Amino acid sequence: MTRFQNQVMNEIPPFDAILPTLENLTEYFANEFHRIIYETGGILTQVEASETPTRSYILHIPEEENAPSSGGTAPQKDALEDAIDAVLNTILGEGGGSST
C-alpha cells in the first residue's frame, strides 16, 4: 500500500502543513520525481497534473536543473527504464505490486 493511497491528504506530511491544492500537489510530486529520476541518470523536463479536462497545472523543469554533473549524455533506454522503475518503486513502496 502506498503512503497516499486511501488516505486523507490533509493528514499526511507535508500536506498536514500546506493545503493539498492541485498546484501544491503537483510541485511536491514534481520535486520527488525529479530527485528520483535525476539520481538514476535521467532528466525530467515537465510535469502536468489535471483536476478536470479544463483545469491543469504544468511545471517546466529548467534546463540547468537537469544539467549532468559529469558532462554525461542523454539517458539511454536502460537508464530511462531504471528511472521509471525507481519512481514506481518509491511511490508503490519497495514491495512494488500491481495497481489493478
FIMAR-640772 format. One record per atom (N, C-alpha, C): residue in one letter; atom name; x, y, z. Coordinates in Angstrom, 2 decimals. Layout:
+------+------+---------+---------+---------+
: code : site :       x :       y :       z :
+------+------+---------+---------+---------+
:    A :   CA :       X :       Y :       Z :
...
+------+------+---------+---------+---------+
This chain:
+------+------+---------+---------+---------+
: code : site :       x :       y :       z :
+------+------+---------+---------+---------+
:    M :    N :    0.85 :   -1.19 :    0.00 :
:    M :   CA :    0.00 :    0.00 :    0.00 :
:    M :    C :    0.88 :    1.24 :    0.00 :
:    T :    N :    0.52 :    2.18 :   -0.79 :
:    T :   CA :    1.34 :    3.39 :   -0.87 :
:    T :    C :    1.02 :    4.34 :    0.28 :
:    R :    N :    1.91 :    5.24 :    0.47 :
:    R :   CA :    1.76 :    6.23 :    1.54 :
:    R :    C :    0.52 :    7.08 :    1.37 :
:    F :    N :    0.10 :    7.32 :    0.11 :
:    F :   CA :   -1.00 :    8.23 :   -0.15 :
:    F :    C :   -2.32 :    7.53 :   -0.48 :
:    Q :    N :   -2.27 :    6.24 :   -0.72 :
:    Q :   CA :   -3.47 :    5.51 :   -1.14 :
:    Q :    C :   -4.48 :    5.42 :    0.00 :
:    N :    N :   -5.72 :    5.74 :   -0.32 :
:    N :   CA :   -6.84 :    5.66 :    0.63 :
:    N :    C :   -6.60 :    6.49 :    1.90 :
:    Q :    N :   -5.94 :    7.63 :    1.75 :
:    Q :   CA :   -5.65 :    8.50 :    2.87 :
:    Q :    C :   -6.27 :    9.87 :    2.66 :
:    V :    N :   -6.48 :   10.58 :    3.73 :
:    V :   CA :   -6.91 :   11.97 :    3.67 :
:    V :    C :   -5.64 :   12.80 :    3.55 :
:    M :    N :   -5.47 :   13.48 :    2.44 :
:    M :   CA :   -4.23 :   14.19 :    2.15 :
:    M :    C :   -3.88 :   15.21 :    3.23 :
:    N :    N :   -4.88 :   15.84 :    3.84 :
:    N :   CA :   -4.62 :   16.86 :    4.87 :
:    N :    C :   -3.98 :   16.27 :    6.12 :
:    E :    N :   -3.94 :   14.94 :    6.24 :
:    E :   CA :   -3.37 :   14.30 :    7.42 :
:    E :    C :   -1.98 :   13.73 :    7.18 :
:    I :    N :   -1.45 :   13.87 :    5.95 :
:    I :   CA :   -0.17 :   13.29 :    5.59 :
:    I :    C :    0.83 :   14.40 :    5.32 :
:    P :    N :    2.02 :   14.32 :    5.96 :
:    P :   CA :    3.04 :   15.32 :    5.65 :
:    P :    C :    3.42 :   15.27 :    4.17 :
:    P :    N :    3.69 :   16.35 :    3.54 :
:    P :   CA :    3.74 :   17.72 :    4.06 :
:    P :    C :    2.40 :   18.42 :    3.99 :
:    F :    N :    1.36 :   17.71 :    3.57 :
:    F :   CA :    0.06 :   18.35 :    3.36 :
:    F :    C :   -0.72 :   18.56 :    4.64 :
:    D :    N :   -0.15 :   18.14 :    5.77 :
:    D :   CA :   -0.74 :   18.49 :    7.05 :
:    D :    C :   -0.35 :   19.92 :    7.43 :
:    A :    N :    0.65 :   20.47 :    6.71 :
:    A :   CA :    1.10 :   21.84 :    6.96 :
:    A :    C :    0.78 :   22.79 :    5.80 :
:    I :    N :    0.61 :   22.25 :    4.60 :
:    I :   CA :    0.25 :   23.07 :    3.44 :
:    I :    C :   -1.00 :   22.49 :    2.80 :
:    L :    N :   -1.78 :   23.33 :    2.17 :
:    L :   CA :   -3.02 :   22.86 :    1.54 :
:    L :    C :   -2.71 :   21.95 :    0.36 :
:    P :    N :   -3.42 :   20.83 :    0.24 :
:    P :   CA :   -3.20 :   19.93 :   -0.89 :
:    P :    C :   -3.94 :   20.39 :   -2.15 :
:    T :    N :   -3.59 :   21.59 :   -2.61 :
:    T :   CA :   -4.19 :   22.10 :   -3.84 :
:    T :    C :   -3.54 :   21.41 :   -5.04 :
:    L :    N :   -4.12 :   21.56 :   -6.19 :
:    L :   CA :   -3.55 :   21.00 :   -7.41 :
:    L :    C :   -2.11 :   21.48 :   -7.58 :
:    E :    N :   -1.89 :   22.77 :   -7.37 :
:    E :   CA :   -0.56 :   23.34 :   -7.54 :
:    E :    C :    0.43 :   22.76 :   -6.53 :
:    N :    N :    0.05 :   22.71 :   -5.26 :
:    N :   CA :    0.95 :   22.19 :   -4.23 :
:    N :    C :    1.24 :   20.70 :   -4.43 :
:    L :    N :    0.24 :   19.93 :   -4.78 :
:    L :   CA :    0.45 :   18.50 :   -5.05 :
:    L :    C :    1.40 :   18.30 :   -6.23 :
:    T :    N :    1.17 :   19.06 :   -7.29 :
:    T :   CA :    2.00 :   18.94 :   -8.48 :
:    T :    C :    3.44 :   19.31 :   -8.18 :
:    E :    N :    3.65 :   20.39 :   -7.46 :
:    E :   CA :    5.01 :   20.82 :   -7.13 :
:    E :    C :    5.70 :   19.80 :   -6.23 :
:    Y :    N :    4.99 :   19.26 :   -5.26 :
:    Y :   CA :    5.58 :   18.26 :   -4.37 :
:    Y :    C :    6.00 :   17.02 :   -5.15 :
:    F :    N :    5.07 :   16.47 :   -5.95 :
:    F :   CA :    5.39 :   15.25 :   -6.68 :
:    F :    C :    6.41 :   15.50 :   -7.79 :
:    A :    N :    6.40 :   16.68 :   -8.40 :
:    A :   CA :    7.41 :   17.01 :   -9.41 :
:    A :    C :    8.80 :   17.01 :   -8.78 :
:    N :    N :    8.93 :   17.59 :   -7.59 :
:    N :   CA :   10.21 :   17.58 :   -6.89 :
:    N :    C :   10.66 :   16.16 :   -6.56 :
:    E :    N :    9.73 :   15.34 :   -6.10 :
:    E :   CA :   10.05 :   13.94 :   -5.78 :
:    E :    C :   10.46 :   13.18 :   -7.04 :
:    F :    N :    9.68 :   13.34 :   -8.11 :
:    F :   CA :   10.01 :   12.67 :   -9.37 :
:    F :    C :   11.37 :   13.12 :   -9.88 :
:    H :    N :   11.61 :   14.44 :   -9.86 :
:    H :   CA :   12.86 :   14.99 :  -10.35 :
:    H :    C :   14.04 :   14.40 :   -9.59 :
:    R :    N :   13.95 :   14.36 :   -8.28 :
:    R :   CA :   15.04 :   13.83 :   -7.45 :
:    R :    C :   15.32 :   12.37 :   -7.81 :
:    I :    N :   14.30 :   11.56 :   -7.88 :
:    I :   CA :   14.47 :   10.14 :   -8.17 :
:    I :    C :   15.02 :    9.92 :   -9.57 :
:    I :    N :   14.44 :   10.60 :  -10.53 :
:    I :   CA :   14.87 :   10.44 :  -11.92 :
:    I :    C :   16.29 :   10.95 :  -12.11 :
:    Y :    N :   16.62 :   12.10 :  -11.54 :
:    Y :   CA :   17.96 :   12.67 :  -11.67 :
:    Y :    C :   19.01 :   11.74 :  -11.06 :
:    E :    N :   18.70 :   11.15 :   -9.89 :
:    E :   CA :   19.63 :   10.24 :   -9.23 :
:    E :    C :   19.92 :    8.99 :  -10.05 :
:    T :    N :   19.00 :    8.61 :  -10.92 :
:    T :   CA :   19.21 :    7.43 :  -11.76 :
:    T :    C :   19.74 :    7.78 :  -13.14 :
:    G :    N :   20.09 :    9.04 :  -13.36 :
:    G :   CA :   20.71 :    9.44 :  -14.61 :
:    G :    C :   19.74 :    9.98 :  -15.65 :
:    G :    N :   18.49 :   10.12 :  -15.30 :
:    G :   CA :   17.50 :   10.63 :  -16.25 :
:    G :    C :   17.28 :   12.12 :  -16.07 :
:    I :    N :   16.43 :   12.67 :  -16.92 :
:    I :   CA :   16.05 :   14.07 :  -16.80 :
:    I :    C :   14.53 :   14.17 :  -16.82 :
:    L :    N :   14.02 :   15.14 :  -16.14 :
:    L :   CA :   12.59 :   15.43 :  -16.11 :
:    L :    C :   12.43 :   16.85 :  -16.60 :
:    T :    N :   11.67 :   17.04 :  -17.66 :
:    T :   CA :   11.54 :   18.36 :  -18.24 :
:    T :    C :   10.20 :   19.02 :  -17.94 :
:    Q :    N :    9.18 :   18.21 :  -17.65 :
:    Q :   CA :    7.85 :   18.79 :  -17.44 :
:    Q :    C :    6.99 :   17.82 :  -16.65 :
:    V :    N :    6.13 :   18.36 :  -15.81 :
:    V :   CA :    5.12 :   17.59 :  -15.09 :
:    V :    C :    3.80 :   18.30 :  -15.28 :
:    E :    N :    2.77 :   17.54 :  -15.62 :
:    E :   CA :    1.44 :   18.10 :  -15.81 :
:    E :    C :    0.45 :   17.31 :  -14.97 :
:    A :    N :   -0.39 :   18.03 :  -14.24 :
:    A :   CA :   -1.44 :   17.41 :  -13.44 :
:    A :    C :   -2.75 :   18.10 :  -13.75 :
:    S :    N :   -3.83 :   17.34 :  -13.70 :
:    S :   CA :   -5.15 :   17.90 :  -14.01 :
:    S :    C :   -6.17 :   17.46 :  -12.99 :
:    E :    N :   -7.04 :   18.38 :  -12.63 :
:    E :   CA :   -8.21 :   18.06 :  -11.81 :
:    E :    C :   -9.38 :   17.68 :  -12.71 :
:    T :    N :   -9.50 :   18.42 :  -13.79 :
:    T :   CA :  -10.57 :   18.20 :  -14.76 :
:    T :    C :   -9.95 :   18.42 :  -16.15 :
:    P :    N :  -10.69 :   18.10 :  -17.20 :
:    P :   CA :  -10.14 :   18.35 :  -18.54 :
:    P :    C :   -9.82 :   19.82 :  -18.81 :
:    T :    N :  -10.43 :   20.73 :  -18.07 :
:    T :   CA :  -10.18 :   22.15 :  -18.32 :
:    T :    C :   -9.33 :   22.82 :  -17.25 :
:    R :    N :   -8.92 :   22.07 :  -16.22 :
:    R :   CA :   -8.09 :   22.65 :  -15.14 :
:    R :    C :   -6.82 :   21.83 :  -15.00 :
:    S :    N :   -5.72 :   22.38 :  -15.51 :
:    S :   CA :   -4.43 :   21.71 :  -15.45 :
:    S :    C :   -3.38 :   22.64 :  -14.88 :
:    Y :    N :   -2.34 :   22.03 :  -14.35 :
:    Y :   CA :   -1.20 :   22.79 :  -13.84 :
:    Y :    C :    0.05 :   22.13 :  -14.43 :
:    I :    N :    0.87 :   22.92 :  -15.11 :
:    I :   CA :    2.04 :   22.39 :  -15.80 :
:    I :    C :    3.29 :   23.05 :  -15.24 :
:    L :    N :    4.25 :   22.23 :  -14.85 :
:    L :   CA :    5.54 :   22.73 :  -14.38 :
:    L :    C :    6.61 :   22.36 :  -15.39 :
:    H :    N :    7.40 :   23.33 :  -15.79 :
:    H :   CA :    8.54 :   23.09 :  -16.66 :
:    H :    C :    9.79 :   23.10 :  -15.79 :
:    I :    N :   10.60 :   22.08 :  -15.92 :
:    I :   CA :   11.84 :   21.99 :  -15.14 :
:    I :    C :   12.94 :   22.70 :  -15.94 :
:    P :    N :   13.55 :   23.72 :  -15.36 :
:    P :   CA :   14.60 :   24.46 :  -16.08 :
:    P :    C :   15.75 :   23.55 :  -16.49 :
:    E :    N :   16.33 :   23.87 :  -17.63 :
:    E :   CA :   17.43 :   23.05 :  -18.18 :
:    E :    C :   18.59 :   22.95 :  -17.20 :
:    E :    N :   18.89 :   24.02 :  -16.48 :
:    E :   CA :   20.03 :   23.98 :  -15.56 :
:    E :    C :   19.82 :   23.01 :  -14.41 :
:    E :    N :   18.57 :   22.71 :  -14.06 :
:    E :   CA :   18.30 :   21.72 :  -13.01 :
:    E :    C :   18.53 :   20.30 :  -13.50 :
:    N :    N :   18.58 :   20.11 :  -14.80 :
:    N :   CA :   18.78 :   18.80 :  -15.38 :
:    N :    C :   20.18 :   18.61 :  -15.95 :
:    A :    N :   21.05 :   19.62 :  -15.78 :
:    A :   CA :   22.40 :   19.53 :  -16.34 :
:    A :    C :   23.16 :   18.40 :  -15.67 :
:    P :    N :   23.75 :   17.52 :  -16.47 :
:    P :   CA :   24.53 :   16.43 :  -15.88 :
:    P :    C :   25.74 :   16.97 :  -15.14 :
:    S :    N :   26.03 :   16.39 :  -13.98 :
:    S :   CA :   27.14 :   16.88 :  -13.17 :
:    S :    C :   28.49 :   16.44 :  -13.71 :
:    S :    N :   28.52 :   15.40 :  -14.55 :
:    S :   CA :   29.80 :   14.91 :  -15.05 :
:    S :    C :   29.88 :   14.98 :  -16.56 :
:    G :    N :   29.14 :   15.89 :  -17.18 :
:    G :   CA :   29.20 :   16.05 :  -18.62 :
:    G :    C :   28.64 :   14.86 :  -19.37 :
:    G :    N :   27.68 :   14.17 :  -18.78 :
:    G :   CA :   27.11 :   12.98 :  -19.39 :
:    G :    C :   26.25 :   13.31 :  -20.60 :
:    T :    N :   25.76 :   12.29 :  -21.25 :
:    T :   CA :   24.91 :   12.46 :  -22.41 :
:    T :    C :   23.47 :   12.15 :  -22.04 :
:    A :    N :   22.60 :   12.23 :  -23.01 :
:    A :   CA :   21.19 :   11.91 :  -22.78 :
:    A :    C :   21.07 :   10.47 :  -22.29 :
:    P :    N :   20.08 :   10.19 :  -21.43 :
:    P :   CA :   19.94 :    8.85 :  -20.90 :
:    P :    C :   19.61 :    7.83 :  -21.99 :
:    Q :    N :   20.20 :    6.66 :  -21.87 :
:    Q :   CA :   19.91 :    5.56 :  -22.79 :
:    Q :    C :   18.66 :    4.85 :  -22.31 :
:    K :    N :   18.20 :    3.88 :  -23.09 :
:    K :   CA :   16.97 :    3.15 :  -22.78 :
:    K :    C :   17.03 :    2.52 :  -21.40 :
:    D :    N :   18.16 :    1.89 :  -21.04 :
:    D :   CA :   18.28 :    1.25 :  -19.72 :
:    D :    C :   18.17 :    2.27 :  -18.60 :
:    A :    N :   18.79 :    3.44 :  -18.77 :
:    A :   CA :   18.72 :    4.48 :  -17.75 :
:    A :    C :   17.29 :    4.98 :  -17.59 :
:    L :    N :   16.59 :    5.13 :  -18.71 :
:    L :   CA :   15.20 :    5.57 :  -18.64 :
:    L :    C :   14.34 :    4.54 :  -17.93 :
:    E :    N :   14.53 :    3.27 :  -18.25 :
:    E :   CA :   13.77 :    2.21 :  -17.59 :
:    E :    C :   14.10 :    2.17 :  -16.10 :
:    D :    N :   15.38 :    2.36 :  -15.74 :
:    D :   CA :   15.77 :    2.40 :  -14.33 :
:    D :    C :   15.10 :    3.56 :  -13.61 :
:    A :    N :   15.01 :    4.71 :  -14.28 :
:    A :   CA :   14.38 :    5.88 :  -13.68 :
:    A :    C :   12.89 :    5.63 :  -13.45 :
:    I :    N :   12.23 :    5.05 :  -14.44 :
:    I :   CA :   10.80 :    4.75 :  -14.30 :
:    I :    C :   10.58 :    3.75 :  -13.17 :
:    D :    N :   11.41 :    2.71 :  -13.12 :
:    D :   CA :   11.31 :    1.71 :  -12.05 :
:    D :    C :   11.53 :    2.35 :  -10.68 :
:    A :    N :   12.51 :    3.25 :  -10.58 :
:    A :   CA :   12.79 :    3.90 :   -9.30 :
:    A :    C :   11.61 :    4.74 :   -8.84 :
:    V :    N :   11.00 :    5.48 :   -9.76 :
:    V :   CA :    9.83 :    6.29 :   -9.41 :
:    V :    C :    8.70 :    5.40 :   -8.93 :
:    L :    N :    8.39 :    4.36 :   -9.70 :
:    L :   CA :    7.30 :    3.46 :   -9.33 :
:    L :    C :    7.57 :    2.75 :   -8.01 :
:    N :    N :    8.79 :    2.27 :   -7.81 :
:    N :   CA :    9.13 :    1.59 :   -6.55 :
:    N :    C :    9.01 :    2.53 :   -5.37 :
:    T :    N :    9.39 :    3.78 :   -5.54 :
:    T :   CA :    9.28 :    4.74 :   -4.46 :
:    T :    C :    7.82 :    5.05 :   -4.14 :
:    I :    N :    7.01 :    5.21 :   -5.17 :
:    I :   CA :    5.59 :    5.52 :   -4.96 :
:    I :    C :    4.86 :    4.32 :   -4.38 :
:    L :    N :    5.13 :    3.13 :   -4.92 :
:    L :   CA :    4.42 :    1.92 :   -4.50 :
:    L :    C :    5.04 :    1.26 :   -3.30 :
:    G :    N :    6.20 :    1.69 :   -2.88 :
:    G :   CA :    6.91 :    1.05 :   -1.78 :
:    G :    C :    7.83 :   -0.01 :   -2.35 :
:    E :    N :    8.78 :   -0.43 :   -1.57 :
:    E :   CA :    9.78 :   -1.37 :   -2.05 :
:    E :    C :    9.19 :   -2.67 :   -2.54 :
:    G :    N :    8.03 :   -3.08 :   -2.00 :
:    G :   CA :    7.40 :   -4.33 :   -2.42 :
:    G :    C :    6.78 :   -4.26 :   -3.80 :
:    G :    N :    6.60 :   -3.04 :   -4.33 :
:    G :   CA :    6.00 :   -2.88 :   -5.65 :
:    G :    C :    4.56 :   -3.32 :   -5.62 :
:    G :    N :    4.20 :   -4.22 :   -6.50 :
:    G :   CA :    2.83 :   -4.69 :   -6.56 :
:    G :    C :    2.10 :   -4.07 :   -7.72 :
:    S :    N :    1.02 :   -4.67 :   -8.07 :
:    S :   CA :    0.27 :   -4.14 :   -9.20 :
:    S :    C :   -0.83 :   -3.23 :   -8.72 :
:    S :    N :   -1.28 :   -2.40 :   -9.61 :
:    S :   CA :   -2.36 :   -1.44 :   -9.27 :
:    S :    C :   -3.60 :   -1.80 :  -10.04 :
:    T :    N :   -4.11 :   -3.00 :   -9.82 :
:    T :   CA :   -5.31 :   -3.45 :  -10.52 :
:    T :    C :   -6.54 :   -3.15 :   -9.74 :
+------+------+---------+---------+---------+
